[in-house]
């Protein structure tokens, strides 16, 4: 497959490396807008200290690609860049292009499906990675894997082509029968740990062991369980307990992407987490006090960012 990746964050780089190493770097291109291209075309990327060279193009260079349409488009942006990515990829996306979103949360596939055929969009949730990005360097001990699945029989052809490609390029993945449950389960982890680490300005260890933080972490996750049931997804006590165990295994002095954003002065994905929660809570007429407090606090933190270098 000829692959386009939009987004050069940790996930885009981790899985892009698998493709470059196993299919050849001429089969993978990172696409960005012209302004980002001018800023980043000379960047030097390192993964665990190893220098990596990638093909980077802007939208004006699409006509120079050795293929007309991509076989696979992977979207690895932050949530705030999703709609821009959906528009940017139109000239490389054909009738048979498979589309995978590496975004966290539970709504990115639906947003992509507003523009592209749903049968070509394979539901996906990344799990198990512990990557930390600092500038153009990404350090990690666990690459994790992509949980993928389909909701409808119309996706079977795209799914088959995608799994074949993942096998060839050694991208670690797991086929999941109930992908919606898997996505909500990961959403529960992120709503808890990402927001707690940002609000409390702490690490994985701090979120689990500072009493107030640990209480809010669990409260935020339990609110996901409550909302999921109203959305027709059953998150069990076993799911919740297992997620808490997973969090206890993460590198204690590291921290997740929202805390990384705060340290770098970048706007976070609060709209993807607490924002989605509050929107669905309004739909169902319920209150989610922890996520409401998290949303307000994170917006307050971000309002204090300087005007330069926040995006």
N, C-alpha and C positions, 0 to 999 in steps of 0.2 A: 504493500500500500504506500502511496504517496501521502504524507501527513503534513497538515498545517496545525501548529499549536499557537493559540493566542494567549499570551501571558507567560512571563518568565520569572514567576515566583518559584518557591520551593517545589511545588508539585509539577509545574510545567517543566522544570529542569530535571527533576528526578526521573520522570517517565520519558521525557525526551531523550535522556541519556540512554535508556534501554533501547529505544528505536535507533538512535545513531550508532550505538555499539553493535547492534545485531542485524540491522537492515542497511546500514551505511548512511552517513550524514547527508548524502545527496538526496535521500528520500524524506527528509524532514526539514521544514522551514518554520521559523517563528515569524509571525505576522504582527505588525504593529502600525499605528498611525504615523504620519510623517514627522510630527513633532517628537514623539517618543523615539523614533528611529534616529533622528539627528542627535538626540541626547545620549542614546545608548549604543549606537552602532560600533563604537570603539571599546565598549566595555569588555573586560576580561573576566570570564566566569570560571569559578573553581568549585568543584564538588569534592568535599573531604580533602581539600588541598590540591587536588589534581586539576590542572588547567584543561578546560573544555572549549572546543571551537564549534560554534553552531552557525548555521545559515540564518541570517536575520534580514528580513525584507520589510518594506513599507507598502502601503496600498498602491503606490504609483509603480511599484516594481512587479506587481502580479503578472503583468503581460510578459515578463522575462522568465517566468517559471518554465521548467522543462515539461510541465504537464498543464493541461487546460483546467481540469477540475481535480480537487483533492479526493482521494478515496476515503480519508478520515480527517475530520476536524475535531481537535480537542480544545475545549475552552477551559483555561486555567487562570482566569482573571479573578480579581476580587469582585464581590457582588456589585459594587458601584460601577464596574466596567462591563457588566454583562450585556446590557442593551447596546452599548457601543460595539462590542465584539460581534453581536448578532448582525449588526449592520455591516461591519467591516468584512465579514466572511462571505458576503453575498456573491462576490465575483469568483470565489474558489469553490463554491458549493453547488454541486450538480444534483440531478434527480436521484443518483445512487450514492451520494456521499453519506457516510455514517458519521453521526455527531455524538460526541460524548462530553458531558459537562463534569469537570473535576471540582466544581464548587461545592462547598458545604451547604447544608440546608435542605429544604424539601420542595423548593419552588422553581429552581432554575430550568428544569426540563420543560415545565409548563410555559415559562416565558419564551424559551427557544421555539417551542411548538406554535407560538403565535405567528411565526414567520416561515418555519420549515416543516416538512412532513413528519408527523409524529412517529410513523413507522421506521424512520431512519434515526431516531433519537433513542439511544440506549441508556436506560436509567443506571446511574452509577453513584457509588459513595466510596470515597477513599478512607481507609482505616489503617491504623497501626503504625503510621510513620511518625518519627520524632524529629523532623528536620527543623533546623534553626537557620534562618537566613540573615546575613549581615552584609548589606550592600550587594555585591555580586558573588558573594561566597555563601555556599550552603554546606552545612555540616550535619551529618546524621549517622545514627547507628542502625536504624531500622527504616528500610524503604517502605515497609507496609505493603498493602495490596489494594486493588480496586474490587469492590463488590459490585457485580453487575447482574442485571436481570431484565425481564420484559414484563409488561403488564397486559399485552395483547398479542394475539397470534400474528398480527400484521408485522410485528417487529422481528419475526424469526429469521428472515433472510439476512437482515443487517446484523443481527446478533451472531449468526453463524460466521459471517465474514469477519466480524470483530474478534471473536474468540480465536479464530484461525490466525489472525494477525498477532494477537497477544501471545499465542503459543510460539510463533516464529521469532518474535522480538523479546521473548522472556519477560514481558511485563507481568508481574505477579497479579493474579486475579482469582476471584472466587465467584462461581455461578450461584446465584441466590434465587430460590423459588419465590419467596415473598419479598421482592425488592422494596416495596413500600414500607414494610415493617423494618427492614434493614436501614432505610433512610431515616425513618423516625427515631430509630435507636441511636444512630450516630448523631442525629439532631439533639437528642437528649444530652449526650455527652458534651457537645459543643455549647449548647445553651448554658450548661453548668460551668464547665471548666474555663472556656474562653472568656466569658463575661466576668466570672469571679476573679480570675487572674488580673484582668484589666481594672476592675473596680477597686480591688484591694492592692493593686500594684505589686503582685507577688508571683511566686513560682508555683510549679505543680505541688511541691511539698507544702508551701505556705497555704495554698488553697485547701489542702487536705487536713492541715494540722492547726492553723489558726482558728480558734473556736468559732468566731463570728463568721469567718469566711467559709468554713466547712458547713455551718448551718445554712448559709445562703446558697452554697453550691447544691446541697441536697434539696433545698426548697425549690430552686429554679428547675432542677431536674424533675421533681415530683409534679410541678406544674405542667411539664411536657407530657407526663403520663396522663394527667387529667384531660388535657386538650386532645391528645391522640385518640382517646376513647371516643370523644365527641366527633372526631373525624373518621371514625370507623377503623382505627388501628389499635390493636390490643398490645400495649407494652406491659409486660408482667413484672412481678416482684423479682423474678429470676433475671429478667433483662436489666432491671435497675441495679440489683446486687452485682451482677457481672460487670456492668459499666463502672461501678465504684471500684471493683477489683482491678479493672484495666487502668483506671486513673492512678491507683496506688503503685503500678509498675513503671510509670513514666519516669524519665530521668529527673530526679528531685530538684536540681537547680536550674532546669530549663523551664520554658514557658511557651504557651501557644501563640497563634498568629495575632490575636487581638492585643495581647500584651506586647508583642513585637511591634505592632503598629503604633501603640501608645509610646513606646520607647523612642521610635523613629519619628514621632510627630505626624503620623499618617492617620487619615480618617479610617475608622474601623468598619467591620461588617455588622454593626449593631442592628441595622435594619433587617439583615438576614436572620438574626437570632431573636432578640427581644422584639424587634419591629414586626416580624412575622407572627410571633406569639400574640402580641397585642392586637394585631389586625384580626386574627382568627378568634381571639377572645371576644372581641366586639361582635363578631358574626354570631357567636354562640351566647352572648349576653352573660359572660362570666368575668370575674376579676382575677388577675394574676399579680398579686402584690409584689413578689420578688422581682419578676421581670419588669414590672412597671418602674420599680425603684432602680433597677439596673439600667433601664433605658434612659431614664432621666439623668442618672449620675454620669453615664458615658457621654451623653450629649453635653453635659456640663464640662466634662474633661476636655472634649474636643473643641468646645467654644473658646478655650484658652490657648489653642494652638496659634502660632504665628501665621501670618498670611502666606509666607513663602515656605515651600518645601513640605506642605501638608498632604499633598496628593501623590 
